[in-house]
C-alpha cells in the first residue's frame, strides 16, 4: 500500500527546514557555545599536549649464537642476517609487553613522579600501569615489523623512552635466554669434564699395559710370531724362550689392551662431540647478539601529536548540534501530543478534555430488519391458481415507487454493514498497537514517573549495597605470561597447546588445592556430597589459563588476598616445570633401563668372547691367526728364509702349532671377528645410554617467564558500577513491562 504525503506530513523535508528555521536561534547559540567551549577546553590550559616518538624494528631470525656462527652448524636454515617471521615477531611483541621492560622504564625515568601519581595512594601501581599503557603502545605493522610508539609531554623524554625500550629488548631477551643457556652450559660442562676424566683414566690404564710391553697388540703379535719362526728355524732356544715370554704377556694383557683401546676410541669420539656442545653452550651462555634490526630510531618531535584540536572542535560542535536538534524534536513532540505534560510536572492539575470521536469512526446506527422477499413459486403452482386481473394504472405507479424504495433500502443496508465491519477491524487494530507507539510509551512513562523513579532508585541503592564488600568478597587478580621451552609436541598440537594441557592437568590443580587449602579459602565443607565437583568448579572460576594471540600462555588467578594470588601463579609455573621434568625423566628412565639391559647383555657377551679368546691364546698359542698360519705353512714346507734355516726348523713345535691352528683356528677367527663386532655394537648402545642418562639426571625448567606476577593493589572483582548500571536498567525495563500489562489487562483479555 503506498503511503501518501498527506498521511505523514512530519516526514516532509520542507517540514524539517521549517523546524530548523523555527528553532534557528537556540541552535545557533548552542552550537556557538559548543564551538567556543571545545576550542577553550582543547587548549593547553586544560589538555596537556603530548609529543609522539616511534621506533620501527624487525626481529632477528636466529636466537642461538652457536647455531648461527659455529662451523658445525653452518648448514642451518636460518641465516644470522635474516629477518624474523611471524613467530619471532609475536615473541618480540610479547616481550615488549612484559613487566621486565615496563618496570625498568618506570624506574629509569621515575614515571610515577613524572605522571604525578601519589606514591602513598592506595591504587598507585594500578594507575601507574594504566598511564604507562595509555602512553606506550606496541603493534605489528602491515610489513611484519614491530612499531614502538611513545607519547609524552616532553618530546625528548618520549624519544629517549622509545629508544631505551628498543635497547632493553636486547638485554631482556638475552637475559631470559641466558638463564637457560647458563644452566645448559653447566649440564654440558659437567658431562664434558666427566667424559674427559674417563678418557684420562682409560689412557692411564693403557699406559700401565704398555709398561708390561703391550704397545700395539696386532703388530706385536705379528712381529713376534715372525721372529719366533725365525728363531725356531735357527734352533735358538734362548731366543724362542724370550719370544714365548712376550707372547705370554700378549696373551695375558692383549685382550684388556684391545678392549680398552677400542673403548677409548669411542670415548674420544664422545669427548669430541661433548667438546663441541661445550663450546656451543659456552658461547650461548657468555656471548650475546642483538635480537633486532632497527629500521627507524626515535627522534625528538617538533610538533605535538595529541590532542588534535580541529578534530575535537569538529566532533564536539557536530555532536552538540545533533543532540540539541534531537532534544528540540522531543520537546516539540511532547508539546504536540502531551500539552499538559510539563504543567503536570509543576503541580497543576490536568483537566481531562472530552474525547471527540472522529466523524469517520462514528458507530453505525442499528441495522433495520428487512422483510424477506416473497417465496418463489413453481410454475405448476401458478398454473393451478387463476390468473390475476391486471391492476389499474395508478396501482402500477405506486408499485414502481415502492420497488425503488426497497432497492435503496437494500443498498443502504450493505453500505452500513461494510462500514460496521471496517470500524470493528480498525478498533481492534488500534487497541493492539496504540500502547506500542512512541508517544503512548512516553505518555505512560510520564503517568508512572514517580513509581518508576522510586523503583529504579531503590534498585540502585540495593545494587550498591549488595555489591559492596559486606556481601561480595573483593577479588584481586595476579597474572603471568610464559612461553614453553625445551619441549617437543607429542602430536600435531603446538608447544603452547601442549603447555596449556599440562597447566590444566589434575596433578597441578590438586597440588594447588592442597597447598593453599582452597576448600577452606572457598568455604566448602569437605563432608559435602558434591565437594569434589564444587571445589573443581570454584578452582576453574578463580584460576584461568588461556592462550594469547602471541602464542604465549596467560595464567590468571583471582583471590581475596593479592599476595596469595601472586604466590599461586608462581607455584603453578613451578609445578608445571616439575611435572614436565618428572614426565620426561620417567620416560627417559624407561629408556635408560631398556638400554641398560642391552648394554649389560653386550658387556656379558664381550666378556664371554674375551674368555674364549683368552683360553685359545693361553692354551693353544693362537694369538694372531693370519700371521701364525703363514709362518706355520712356511715352517711346515721348509721355505723359511736364511742360510740353513730349513735344517733348524723345530718340526715338533711347528706340527703342534699346525694342529692347534687346524682345530681352533676357525673358532679363534669367528670369536675374534665377533669380538670386534661386539665392541662396535657396544659403542653405539653406550652412546644411547649416555644420552638417556643425561636426560634422566638433568634438572632444567620448561617455561620462559615473559611477565612475572605481582601482588595487585586494586581489586578486579566485582566491578560495582557495572552491577549498579545493569540492575537499574533491568529493574526499569521489568517494571515498565509490568505497567504495560496492568494498563492493558482488559484489552489483552478481549483480544486474546
Secondary structure, 3 states (H helix, E strand, C coil): CCCCCCCCHHHCHHHHHHHHHHCHHHHHHHHHHHHHHHHHHCCCCCCCCEEEEEEEEEEECCCCHHHHHCHHHCCCCCCCCCECCHHHHHHHHHHHCCHHHHHHHHHHHCHHHHCCCCCCCCCHHHHHHHHHHHHEEEEECCCCCEEEEEEECCHHHHHHHHHHHHHHHHHHHHHHHHHHHHHHHHHHHHHHHHHHHHHHHHHHHHHHHHHCCCCCHHHHHHHHHHHHHHHHHHCCHHHHHHHHHHHHHHHHHHHHHHHHHHHHHHHHHHHHHHHHHHHHHHHHHHCCCCCEEEEECCCCCCCCCECCHHHHHHHHHHHHHHHHHHHHHHHHHHHHHCCCHHHHHCCCCCCCCCCCCCHHHCCCCCCCCCCCCCCCCCHHHHHHCCCCCCCCHHHHHHHHHHHHHHHHHHHHHHHHHHHHHHHHHHHHHHHHHHHHCHHHHHHHHHHCHHHHHHHHHHHHHHHHHHCCCCCCCCEEEEEEEEEECCCCCCCCCCHHHHHHHHHCCHHHHHHHHHHCCHHHHCCCCCCCCCHHHHHHHHHHHHEEEEECCCCCEEEEEEECCHHHHHHHHHHHHHHHHHHHHHHHHHHHHHHHHHHHHHHHHHHHHHHHHHHHHHHHHHHHCCCCHHHHHHHHHHHHHCCCCCCCCCCCCCHHHHHHHHHHHHHHHHHHHHHHHHHHHHHHHHHHHHHHHHHHHHHHHCCCCCEEEEECCCCCCCCCECCHHHHHHHHHHHHHHHHHHHHHHHHCHHHHHHHC
